């Protein structure tokens, strides 16, 4: 799943989430040539696995909504 918070730099989103106890990764994720091709400075990534709970996913979504409000996206 992918979505965009227009005008929000991925590292700002990562810092915002970190301040709320959510670990995300911002950067190139070993895809610099692809990002250059599409003009993307960086991305923010969340990693999920079978051990994540529904509550954790709900919290992730809530933090993204808070970020959209905070950054005005």
PDB file with SEQRES, HELIX, SHEET and CRYST1 records, atoms N, CA, C and O in Angstrom:
SEQRES   1 A   73  UNK UNK UNK UNK UNK UNK UNK UNK UNK UNK UNK UNK UNK          
SEQRES   2 A   73  UNK UNK UNK UNK UNK UNK UNK UNK UNK UNK UNK UNK UNK          
SEQRES   3 A   73  UNK UNK UNK UNK UNK UNK UNK UNK UNK UNK UNK UNK UNK          
SEQRES   4 A   73  UNK UNK UNK UNK UNK UNK UNK UNK UNK UNK UNK UNK UNK          
SEQRES   5 A   73  UNK UNK UNK UNK UNK UNK UNK UNK UNK UNK UNK UNK UNK          
SEQRES   6 A   73  UNK UNK UNK UNK UNK UNK UNK UNK                              
HELIX    1 AA1 UNK A   10  UNK A   18  1                                   9    
HELIX    2 AA2 UNK A   32  UNK A   38  1                                   7    
HELIX    3 AA3 UNK A   54  UNK A   71  1                                  18    
SHEET    1 AA1 2 UNK A  25  UNK A  27  0                                        
SHEET    2 AA1 2 UNK A  43  UNK A  45 -1                                        
CRYST1    1.000    1.000    1.000  90.00  90.00  90.00 P 1           1          
ATOM      1  N   UNK A   1       0.838  -1.172   0.000  1.00  0.00           N  
ATOM      2  CA  UNK A   1       0.000   0.000   0.000  1.00  0.00           C  
ATOM      3  C   UNK A   1       0.885   1.238   0.000  1.00  0.00           C  
ATOM      4  O   UNK A   1       1.865   1.301   0.741  1.00  0.00           O  
ATOM      5  N   UNK A   2       0.553   2.197  -0.806  1.00  0.00           N  
ATOM      6  CA  UNK A   2       1.320   3.433  -0.859  1.00  0.00           C  
ATOM      7  C   UNK A   2       0.371   4.619  -0.852  1.00  0.00           C  
ATOM      8  O   UNK A   2      -0.721   4.566  -1.419  1.00  0.00           O  
ATOM      9  N   UNK A   3       0.798   5.669  -0.214  1.00  0.00           N  
ATOM     10  CA  UNK A   3       0.052   6.921  -0.244  1.00  0.00           C  
ATOM     11  C   UNK A   3       1.039   8.060  -0.073  1.00  0.00           C  
ATOM     12  O   UNK A   3       2.195   7.845   0.292  1.00  0.00           O  
ATOM     13  N   UNK A   4       0.585   9.248  -0.334  1.00  0.00           N  
ATOM     14  CA  UNK A   4       1.461  10.409  -0.290  1.00  0.00           C  
ATOM     15  C   UNK A   4       0.899  11.465   0.641  1.00  0.00           C  
ATOM     16  O   UNK A   4      -0.292  11.773   0.604  1.00  0.00           O  
ATOM     17  N   UNK A   5       1.758  12.013   1.467  1.00  0.00           N  
ATOM     18  CA  UNK A   5       1.422  13.204   2.239  1.00  0.00           C  
ATOM     19  C   UNK A   5       2.107  14.348   1.500  1.00  0.00           C  
ATOM     20  O   UNK A   5       3.286  14.621   1.725  1.00  0.00           O  
ATOM     21  N   UNK A   6       1.370  15.008   0.626  1.00  0.00           N  
ATOM     22  CA  UNK A   6       1.928  16.058  -0.217  1.00  0.00           C  
ATOM     23  C   UNK A   6       2.642  17.129   0.605  1.00  0.00           C  
ATOM     24  O   UNK A   6       2.110  17.631   1.596  1.00  0.00           O  
ATOM     25  N   UNK A   7       3.845  17.463   0.178  1.00  0.00           N  
ATOM     26  CA  UNK A   7       4.599  18.534   0.811  1.00  0.00           C  
ATOM     27  C   UNK A   7       5.303  18.159   2.096  1.00  0.00           C  
ATOM     28  O   UNK A   7       5.923  19.014   2.728  1.00  0.00           O  
ATOM     29  N   UNK A   8       5.224  16.902   2.498  1.00  0.00           N  
ATOM     30  CA  UNK A   8       5.872  16.460   3.737  1.00  0.00           C  
ATOM     31  C   UNK A   8       7.099  15.639   3.358  1.00  0.00           C  
ATOM     32  O   UNK A   8       6.990  14.623   2.672  1.00  0.00           O  
ATOM     33  N   UNK A   9       8.268  16.088   3.811  1.00  0.00           N  
ATOM     34  CA  UNK A   9       9.483  15.328   3.528  1.00  0.00           C  
ATOM     35  C   UNK A   9       9.459  14.037   4.340  1.00  0.00           C  
ATOM     36  O   UNK A   9       9.061  14.056   5.505  1.00  0.00           O  
ATOM     37  N   UNK A  10       9.874  12.921   3.753  1.00  0.00           N  
ATOM     38  CA  UNK A  10       9.863  11.639   4.454  1.00  0.00           C  
ATOM     39  C   UNK A  10      10.600  11.658   5.792  1.00  0.00           C  
ATOM     40  O   UNK A  10      10.178  10.986   6.733  1.00  0.00           O  
ATOM     41  N   UNK A  11      11.684  12.411   5.893  1.00  0.00           N  
ATOM     42  CA  UNK A  11      12.400  12.455   7.176  1.00  0.00           C  
ATOM     43  C   UNK A  11      11.613  13.219   8.232  1.00  0.00           C  
ATOM     44  O   UNK A  11      11.718  12.915   9.421  1.00  0.00           O  
ATOM     45  N   UNK A  12      10.831  14.203   7.817  1.00  0.00           N  
ATOM     46  CA  UNK A  12       9.963  14.908   8.765  1.00  0.00           C  
ATOM     47  C   UNK A  12       8.874  13.974   9.279  1.00  0.00           C  
ATOM     48  O   UNK A  12       8.558  13.978  10.469  1.00  0.00           O  
ATOM     49  N   UNK A  13       8.301  13.176   8.386  1.00  0.00           N  
ATOM     50  CA  UNK A  13       7.284  12.204   8.799  1.00  0.00           C  
ATOM     51  C   UNK A  13       7.884  11.176   9.746  1.00  0.00           C  
ATOM     52  O   UNK A  13       7.257  10.807  10.739  1.00  0.00           O  
ATOM     53  N   UNK A  14       9.086  10.715   9.450  1.00  0.00           N  
ATOM     54  CA  UNK A  14       9.756   9.737  10.305  1.00  0.00           C  
ATOM     55  C   UNK A  14       9.982  10.311  11.703  1.00  0.00           C  
ATOM     56  O   UNK A  14       9.758   9.624  12.699  1.00  0.00           O  
ATOM     57  N   UNK A  15      10.423  11.561  11.779  1.00  0.00           N  
ATOM     58  CA  UNK A  15      10.646  12.209  13.073  1.00  0.00           C  
ATOM     59  C   UNK A  15       9.333  12.391  13.818  1.00  0.00           C  
ATOM     60  O   UNK A  15       9.271  12.164  15.026  1.00  0.00           O  
ATOM     61  N   UNK A  16       8.282  12.798  13.114  1.00  0.00           N  
ATOM     62  CA  UNK A  16       6.967  12.965  13.720  1.00  0.00           C  
ATOM     63  C   UNK A  16       6.498  11.644  14.335  1.00  0.00           C  
ATOM     64  O   UNK A  16       6.068  11.609  15.487  1.00  0.00           O  
ATOM     65  N   UNK A  17       6.582  10.568  13.566  1.00  0.00           N  
ATOM     66  CA  UNK A  17       6.145   9.250  14.053  1.00  0.00           C  
ATOM     67  C   UNK A  17       6.993   8.801  15.239  1.00  0.00           C  
ATOM     68  O   UNK A  17       6.465   8.250  16.205  1.00  0.00           O  
ATOM     69  N   UNK A  18       8.297   9.030  15.172  1.00  0.00           N  
ATOM     70  CA  UNK A  18       9.196   8.647  16.257  1.00  0.00           C  
ATOM     71  C   UNK A  18       8.809   9.342  17.561  1.00  0.00           C  
ATOM     72  O   UNK A  18       8.887   8.745  18.634  1.00  0.00           O  
ATOM     73  N   UNK A  19       8.395  10.594  17.466  1.00  0.00           N  
ATOM     74  CA  UNK A  19       8.017  11.331  18.680  1.00  0.00           C  
ATOM     75  C   UNK A  19       6.754  10.766  19.311  1.00  0.00           C  
ATOM     76  O   UNK A  19       6.424  11.099  20.449  1.00  0.00           O  
ATOM     77  N   UNK A  20       6.051   9.919  18.584  1.00  0.00           N  
ATOM     78  CA  UNK A  20       4.849   9.262  19.093  1.00  0.00           C  
ATOM     79  C   UNK A  20       5.063   7.767  19.327  1.00  0.00           C  
ATOM     80  O   UNK A  20       4.110   7.015  19.536  1.00  0.00           O  
ATOM     81  N   UNK A  21       6.324   7.352  19.288  1.00  0.00           N  
ATOM     82  CA  UNK A  21       6.664   5.965  19.602  1.00  0.00           C  
ATOM     83  C   UNK A  21       6.514   4.986  18.458  1.00  0.00           C  
ATOM     84  O   UNK A  21       6.465   3.777  18.682  1.00  0.00           O  
ATOM     85  N   UNK A  22       6.438   5.487  17.236  1.00  0.00           N  
ATOM     86  CA  UNK A  22       6.307   4.619  16.069  1.00  0.00           C  
ATOM     87  C   UNK A  22       7.598   4.671  15.255  1.00  0.00           C  
ATOM     88  O   UNK A  22       8.034   5.746  14.842  1.00  0.00           O  
ATOM     89  N   UNK A  23       8.195   3.528  15.029  1.00  0.00           N  
ATOM     90  CA  UNK A  23       9.445   3.449  14.275  1.00  0.00           C  
ATOM     91  C   UNK A  23       9.137   3.270  12.788  1.00  0.00           C  
ATOM     92  O   UNK A  23       8.542   2.272  12.380  1.00  0.00           O  
ATOM     93  N   UNK A  24       9.550   4.248  11.993  1.00  0.00           N  
ATOM     94  CA  UNK A  24       9.479   4.175  10.537  1.00  0.00           C  
ATOM     95  C   UNK A  24      10.885   4.386  10.003  1.00  0.00           C  
ATOM     96  O   UNK A  24      11.775   4.817  10.736  1.00  0.00           O  
ATOM     97  N   UNK A  25      11.084   4.085   8.735  1.00  0.00           N  
ATOM     98  CA  UNK A  25      12.394   4.318   8.133  1.00  0.00           C  
ATOM     99  C   UNK A  25      12.241   5.270   6.965  1.00  0.00           C  
ATOM    100  O   UNK A  25      11.418   5.054   6.077  1.00  0.00           O  
ATOM    101  N   UNK A  26      13.037   6.320   6.973  1.00  0.00           N  
ATOM    102  CA  UNK A  26      13.021   7.277   5.871  1.00  0.00           C  
ATOM    103  C   UNK A  26      14.340   7.231   5.126  1.00  0.00           C  
ATOM    104  O   UNK A  26      15.395   7.078   5.742  1.00  0.00           O  
ATOM    105  N   UNK A  27      14.297   7.361   3.818  1.00  0.00           N  
ATOM    106  CA  UNK A  27      15.533   7.364   3.042  1.00  0.00           C  
ATOM    107  C   UNK A  27      15.324   6.860   1.635  1.00  0.00           C  
ATOM    108  O   UNK A  27      14.234   6.960   1.072  1.00  0.00           O  
ATOM    109  N   UNK A  28      16.410   6.306   1.067  1.00  0.00           N  
ATOM    110  CA  UNK A  28      16.377   5.822  -0.309  1.00  0.00           C  
ATOM    111  C   UNK A  28      16.042   4.333  -0.418  1.00  0.00           C  
ATOM    112  O   UNK A  28      15.570   3.891  -1.466  1.00  0.00           O  
ATOM    113  N   UNK A  29      16.269   3.569   0.616  1.00  0.00           N  
ATOM    114  CA  UNK A  29      15.958   2.132   0.640  1.00  0.00           C  
ATOM    115  C   UNK A  29      16.589   1.395  -0.538  1.00  0.00           C  
ATOM    116  O   UNK A  29      15.987   0.494  -1.120  1.00  0.00           O  
ATOM    117  N   UNK A  30      17.815   1.795  -0.875  1.00  0.00           N  
ATOM    118  CA  UNK A  30      18.594   1.159  -1.941  1.00  0.00           C  
ATOM    119  C   UNK A  30      17.951   1.288  -3.314  1.00  0.00           C  
ATOM    120  O   UNK A  30      18.132   0.423  -4.171  1.00  0.00           O  
ATOM    121  N   UNK A  31      17.198   2.369  -3.528  1.00  0.00           N  
ATOM    122  CA  UNK A  31      16.549   2.564  -4.825  1.00  0.00           C  
ATOM    123  C   UNK A  31      16.859   3.949  -5.411  1.00  0.00           C  
ATOM    124  O   UNK A  31      16.005   4.558  -6.055  1.00  0.00           O  
ATOM    125  N   UNK A  32      18.073   4.438  -5.187  1.00  0.00           N  
ATOM    126  CA  UNK A  32      18.428   5.779  -5.663  1.00  0.00           C  
ATOM    127  C   UNK A  32      18.189   5.981  -7.159  1.00  0.00           C  
ATOM    128  O   UNK A  32      17.631   7.013  -7.533  1.00  0.00           O  
ATOM    129  N   UNK A  33      18.581   5.053  -8.035  1.00  0.00           N  
ATOM    130  CA  UNK A  33      18.346   5.282  -9.474  1.00  0.00           C  
ATOM    131  C   UNK A  33      16.850   5.437  -9.801  1.00  0.00           C  
ATOM    132  O   UNK A  33      16.476   6.295 -10.600  1.00  0.00           O  
ATOM    133  N   UNK A  34      16.017   4.624  -9.197  1.00  0.00           N  
ATOM    134  CA  UNK A  34      14.577   4.708  -9.434  1.00  0.00           C  
ATOM    135  C   UNK A  34      14.020   6.027  -8.908  1.00  0.00           C  
ATOM    136  O   UNK A  34      13.198   6.664  -9.568  1.00  0.00           O  
ATOM    137  N   UNK A  35      14.460   6.431  -7.738  1.00  0.00           N  
ATOM    138  CA  UNK A  35      13.983   7.689  -7.157  1.00  0.00           C  
ATOM    139  C   UNK A  35      14.431   8.884  -7.995  1.00  0.00           C  
ATOM    140  O   UNK A  35      13.663   9.826  -8.187  1.00  0.00           O  
ATOM    141  N   UNK A  36      15.658   8.854  -8.491  1.00  0.00           N  
ATOM    142  CA  UNK A  36      16.121   9.924  -9.383  1.00  0.00           C  
ATOM    143  C   UNK A  36      15.250   9.981 -10.632  1.00  0.00           C  
ATOM    144  O   UNK A  36      14.873  11.060 -11.090  1.00  0.00           O  
ATOM    145  N   UNK A  37      14.937   8.817 -11.173  1.00  0.00           N  
ATOM    146  CA  UNK A  37      14.128   8.736 -12.401  1.00  0.00           C  
ATOM    147  C   UNK A  37      12.766   9.394 -12.221  1.00  0.00           C  
ATOM    148  O   UNK A  37      12.273  10.058 -13.132  1.00  0.00           O  
ATOM    149  N   UNK A  38      12.155   9.216 -11.051  1.00  0.00           N  
ATOM    150  CA  UNK A  38      10.818   9.747 -10.795  1.00  0.00           C  
ATOM    151  C   UNK A  38      10.825  11.045  -9.987  1.00  0.00           C  
ATOM    152  O   UNK A  38       9.766  11.575  -9.651  1.00  0.00           O  
ATOM    153  N   UNK A  39      12.015  11.553  -9.676  1.00  0.00           N  
ATOM    154  CA  UNK A  39      12.109  12.817  -8.954  1.00  0.00           C  
ATOM    155  C   UNK A  39      11.633  12.750  -7.522  1.00  0.00           C  
ATOM    156  O   UNK A  39      11.081  13.718  -6.998  1.00  0.00           O  
ATOM    157  N   UNK A  40      11.844  11.612  -6.886  1.00  0.00           N  
ATOM    158  CA  UNK A  40      11.428  11.416  -5.496  1.00  0.00           C  
ATOM    159  C   UNK A  40      12.666  11.551  -4.609  1.00  0.00           C  
ATOM    160  O   UNK A  40      13.633  10.814  -4.798  1.00  0.00           O  
ATOM    161  N   UNK A  41      12.657  12.491  -3.630  1.00  0.00           N  
ATOM    162  CA  UNK A  41      13.852  12.705  -2.818  1.00  0.00           C  
ATOM    163  C   UNK A  41      14.113  11.573  -1.823  1.00  0.00           C  
ATOM    164  O   UNK A  41      15.265  11.278  -1.503  1.00  0.00           O  
ATOM    165  N   UNK A  42      13.059  10.949  -1.342  1.00  0.00           N  
ATOM    166  CA  UNK A  42      13.167   9.864  -0.359  1.00  0.00           C  
ATOM    167  C   UNK A  42      11.756   9.326  -0.125  1.00  0.00           C  
ATOM    168  O   UNK A  42      10.776   9.901  -0.599  1.00  0.00           O  
ATOM    169  N   UNK A  43      11.664   8.230   0.602  1.00  0.00           N  
ATOM    170  CA  UNK A  43      10.363   7.683   0.989  1.00  0.00           C  
ATOM    171  C   UNK A  43      10.406   7.300   2.466  1.00  0.00           C  
ATOM    172  O   UNK A  43      11.472   7.207   3.076  1.00  0.00           O  
ATOM    173  N   UNK A  44       9.231   7.084   3.013  1.00  0.00           N  
ATOM    174  CA  UNK A  44       9.111   6.583   4.384  1.00  0.00           C  
ATOM    175  C   UNK A  44       8.516   5.188   4.308  1.00  0.00           C  
ATOM    176  O   UNK A  44       7.541   4.953   3.594  1.00  0.00           O  
ATOM    177  N   UNK A  45       9.111   4.268   5.047  1.00  0.00           N  
ATOM    178  CA  UNK A  45       8.670   2.873   4.985  1.00  0.00           C  
ATOM    179  C   UNK A  45       8.281   2.367   6.367  1.00  0.00           C  
ATOM    180  O   UNK A  45       8.957   2.633   7.360  1.00  0.00           O  
ATOM    181  N   UNK A  46       7.185   1.639   6.404  1.00  0.00           N  
ATOM    182  CA  UNK A  46       6.780   0.903   7.602  1.00  0.00           C  
ATOM    183  C   UNK A  46       6.910  -0.576   7.269  1.00  0.00           C  
ATOM    184  O   UNK A  46       6.579  -0.997   6.160  1.00  0.00           O  
ATOM    185  N   UNK A  47       7.384  -1.354   8.212  1.00  0.00           N  
ATOM    186  CA  UNK A  47       7.530  -2.798   7.995  1.00  0.00           C  
ATOM    187  C   UNK A  47       6.544  -3.554   8.877  1.00  0.00           C  
ATOM    188  O   UNK A  47       6.527  -3.386  10.096  1.00  0.00           O  
ATOM    189  N   UNK A  48       5.739  -4.373   8.254  1.00  0.00           N  
ATOM    190  CA  UNK A  48       4.784  -5.209   8.969  1.00  0.00           C  
ATOM    191  C   UNK A  48       5.138  -6.672   8.738  1.00  0.00           C  
ATOM    192  O   UNK A  48       5.758  -7.033   7.737  1.00  0.00           O  
ATOM    193  N   UNK A  49       4.728  -7.497   9.687  1.00  0.00           N  
ATOM    194  CA  UNK A  49       4.939  -8.931   9.564  1.00  0.00           C  
ATOM    195  C   UNK A  49       3.795  -9.640  10.259  1.00  0.00           C  
ATOM    196  O   UNK A  49       2.927  -8.990  10.843  1.00  0.00           O  
ATOM    197  N   UNK A  50       3.780 -10.944  10.206  1.00  0.00           N  
ATOM    198  CA  UNK A  50       2.645 -11.695  10.742  1.00  0.00           C  
ATOM    199  C   UNK A  50       2.427 -11.488  12.237  1.00  0.00           C  
ATOM    200  O   UNK A  50       1.329 -11.737  12.734  1.00  0.00           O  
ATOM    201  N   UNK A  51       3.443 -11.042  12.959  1.00  0.00           N  
ATOM    202  CA  UNK A  51       3.298 -10.860  14.403  1.00  0.00           C  
ATOM    203  C   UNK A  51       2.701  -9.507  14.786  1.00  0.00           C  
ATOM    204  O   UNK A  51       2.410  -9.287  15.962  1.00  0.00           O  
ATOM    205  N   UNK A  52       2.511  -8.597  13.834  1.00  0.00           N  
ATOM    206  CA  UNK A  52       1.884  -7.323  14.160  1.00  0.00           C  
ATOM    207  C   UNK A  52       0.409  -7.538  14.470  1.00  0.00           C  
ATOM    208  O   UNK A  52      -0.268  -8.340  13.827  1.00  0.00           O  
ATOM    209  N   UNK A  53      -0.072  -6.808  15.465  1.00  0.00           N  
ATOM    210  CA  UNK A  53      -1.464  -6.941  15.879  1.00  0.00           C  
ATOM    211  C   UNK A  53      -2.339  -5.924  15.148  1.00  0.00           C  
ATOM    212  O   UNK A  53      -1.838  -4.955  14.576  1.00  0.00           O  
ATOM    213  N   UNK A  54      -3.616  -6.152  15.174  1.00  0.00           N  
ATOM    214  CA  UNK A  54      -4.562  -5.210  14.580  1.00  0.00           C  
ATOM    215  C   UNK A  54      -4.488  -3.858  15.292  1.00  0.00           C  
ATOM    216  O   UNK A  54      -4.632  -2.811  14.660  1.00  0.00           O  
ATOM    217  N   UNK A  55      -4.266  -3.883  16.588  1.00  0.00           N  
ATOM    218  CA  UNK A  55      -4.143  -2.638  17.353  1.00  0.00           C  
ATOM    219  C   UNK A  55      -2.933  -1.827  16.893  1.00  0.00           C  
ATOM    220  O   UNK A  55      -2.997  -0.599  16.830  1.00  0.00           O  
ATOM    221  N   UNK A  56      -1.831  -2.507  16.573  1.00  0.00           N  
ATOM    222  CA  UNK A  56      -0.640  -1.804  16.082  1.00  0.00           C  
ATOM    223  C   UNK A  56      -0.904  -1.155  14.727  1.00  0.00           C  
ATOM    224  O   UNK A  56      -0.453  -0.040  14.469  1.00  0.00           O  
ATOM    225  N   UNK A  57      -1.622  -1.842  13.881  1.00  0.00           N  
ATOM    226  CA  UNK A  57      -1.958  -1.290  12.571  1.00  0.00           C  
ATOM    227  C   UNK A  57      -2.881  -0.085  12.747  1.00  0.00           C  
ATOM    228  O   UNK A  57      -2.700   0.936  12.083  1.00  0.00           O  
ATOM    229  N   UNK A  58      -3.865  -0.199  13.633  1.00  0.00           N  
ATOM    230  CA  UNK A  58      -4.762   0.922  13.904  1.00  0.00           C  
ATOM    231  C   UNK A  58      -3.993   2.123  14.442  1.00  0.00           C  
ATOM    232  O   UNK A  58      -4.281   3.261  14.071  1.00  0.00           O  
ATOM    233  N   UNK A  59      -3.028   1.881  15.302  1.00  0.00           N  
ATOM    234  CA  UNK A  59      -2.210   2.965  15.861  1.00  0.00           C  
ATOM    235  C   UNK A  59      -1.370   3.623  14.759  1.00  0.00           C  
ATOM    236  O   UNK A  59      -1.235   4.846  14.723  1.00  0.00           O  
ATOM    237  N   UNK A  60      -0.818   2.818  13.877  1.00  0.00           N  
ATOM    238  CA  UNK A  60      -0.057   3.331  12.737  1.00  0.00           C  
ATOM    239  C   UNK A  60      -0.929   4.275  11.899  1.00  0.00           C  
ATOM    240  O   UNK A  60      -0.499   5.374  11.547  1.00  0.00           O  
ATOM    241  N   UNK A  61      -2.131   3.849  11.588  1.00  0.00           N  
ATOM    242  CA  UNK A  61      -3.051   4.665  10.793  1.00  0.00           C  
ATOM    243  C   UNK A  61      -3.402   5.952  11.527  1.00  0.00           C  
ATOM    244  O   UNK A  61      -3.450   7.020  10.917  1.00  0.00           O  
ATOM    245  N   UNK A  62      -3.647   5.862  12.830  1.00  0.00           N  
ATOM    246  CA  UNK A  62      -3.978   7.055  13.621  1.00  0.00           C  
ATOM    247  C   UNK A  62      -2.827   8.060  13.605  1.00  0.00           C  
ATOM    248  O   UNK A  62      -3.055   9.265  13.499  1.00  0.00           O  
ATOM    249  N   UNK A  63      -1.598   7.570  13.711  1.00  0.00           N  
ATOM    250  CA  UNK A  63      -0.435   8.464  13.693  1.00  0.00           C  
ATOM    251  C   UNK A  63      -0.292   9.114  12.320  1.00  0.00           C  
ATOM    252  O   UNK A  63       0.052  10.293  12.234  1.00  0.00           O  
ATOM    253  N   UNK A  64      -0.549   8.371  11.245  1.00  0.00           N  
ATOM    254  CA  UNK A  64      -0.497   8.969   9.909  1.00  0.00           C  
ATOM    255  C   UNK A  64      -1.568  10.038   9.744  1.00  0.00           C  
ATOM    256  O   UNK A  64      -1.323  11.076   9.128  1.00  0.00           O  
ATOM    257  N   UNK A  65      -2.743   9.791  10.286  1.00  0.00           N  
ATOM    258  CA  UNK A  65      -3.794  10.823  10.225  1.00  0.00           C  
ATOM    259  C   UNK A  65      -3.390  12.057  11.015  1.00  0.00           C  
ATOM    260  O   UNK A  65      -3.613  13.186  10.576  1.00  0.00           O  
ATOM    261  N   UNK A  66      -2.792  11.838  12.185  1.00  0.00           N  
ATOM    262  CA  UNK A  66      -2.294  12.974  12.989  1.00  0.00           C  
ATOM    263  C   UNK A  66      -1.227  13.754  12.220  1.00  0.00           C  
ATOM    264  O   UNK A  66      -1.196  14.984  12.258  1.00  0.00           O  
ATOM    265  N   UNK A  67      -0.364  13.033  11.530  1.00  0.00           N  
ATOM    266  CA  UNK A  67       0.695  13.687  10.748  1.00  0.00           C  
ATOM    267  C   UNK A  67       0.080  14.517   9.627  1.00  0.00           C  
ATOM    268  O   UNK A  67       0.526  15.636   9.377  1.00  0.00           O  
ATOM    269  N   UNK A  68      -0.927  13.992   8.954  1.00  0.00           N  
ATOM    270  CA  UNK A  68      -1.576  14.734   7.875  1.00  0.00           C  
ATOM    271  C   UNK A  68      -2.181  16.025   8.413  1.00  0.00           C  
ATOM    272  O   UNK A  68      -2.103  17.067   7.762  1.00  0.00           O  
ATOM    273  N   UNK A  69      -2.777  15.962   9.585  1.00  0.00           N  
ATOM    274  CA  UNK A  69      -3.340  17.160  10.210  1.00  0.00           C  
ATOM    275  C   UNK A  69      -2.246  18.120  10.616  1.00  0.00           C  
ATOM    276  O   UNK A  69      -2.340  19.320  10.355  1.00  0.00           O  
ATOM    277  N   UNK A  70      -1.201  17.600  11.256  1.00  0.00           N  
ATOM    278  CA  UNK A  70      -0.095  18.425  11.742  1.00  0.00           C  
ATOM    279  C   UNK A  70       0.600  19.175  10.596  1.00  0.00           C  
ATOM    280  O   UNK A  70       0.893  20.366  10.705  1.00  0.00           O  
ATOM    281  N   UNK A  71       0.855  18.460   9.507  1.00  0.00           N  
ATOM    282  CA  UNK A  71       1.572  19.048   8.377  1.00  0.00           C  
ATOM    283  C   UNK A  71       0.638  19.738   7.385  1.00  0.00           C  
ATOM    284  O   UNK A  71       1.094  20.346   6.416  1.00  0.00           O  
ATOM    285  N   UNK A  72      -0.661  19.643   7.628  1.00  0.00           N  
ATOM    286  CA  UNK A  72      -1.619  20.311   6.752  1.00  0.00           C  
ATOM    287  C   UNK A  72      -1.788  19.654   5.401  1.00  0.00           C  
ATOM    288  O   UNK A  72      -2.108  20.322   4.418  1.00  0.00           O  
ATOM    289  N   UNK A  73      -1.574  18.336   5.341  1.00  0.00           N  
ATOM    290  CA  UNK A  73      -1.707  17.621   4.062  1.00  0.00           C  
ATOM    291  C   UNK A  73      -3.127  17.139   3.859  1.00  0.00           C  
ATOM    292  O   UNK A  73      -3.428  16.518   2.839  1.00  0.00           O  
TER     293      UNK A  73                                                      
END                                                                             
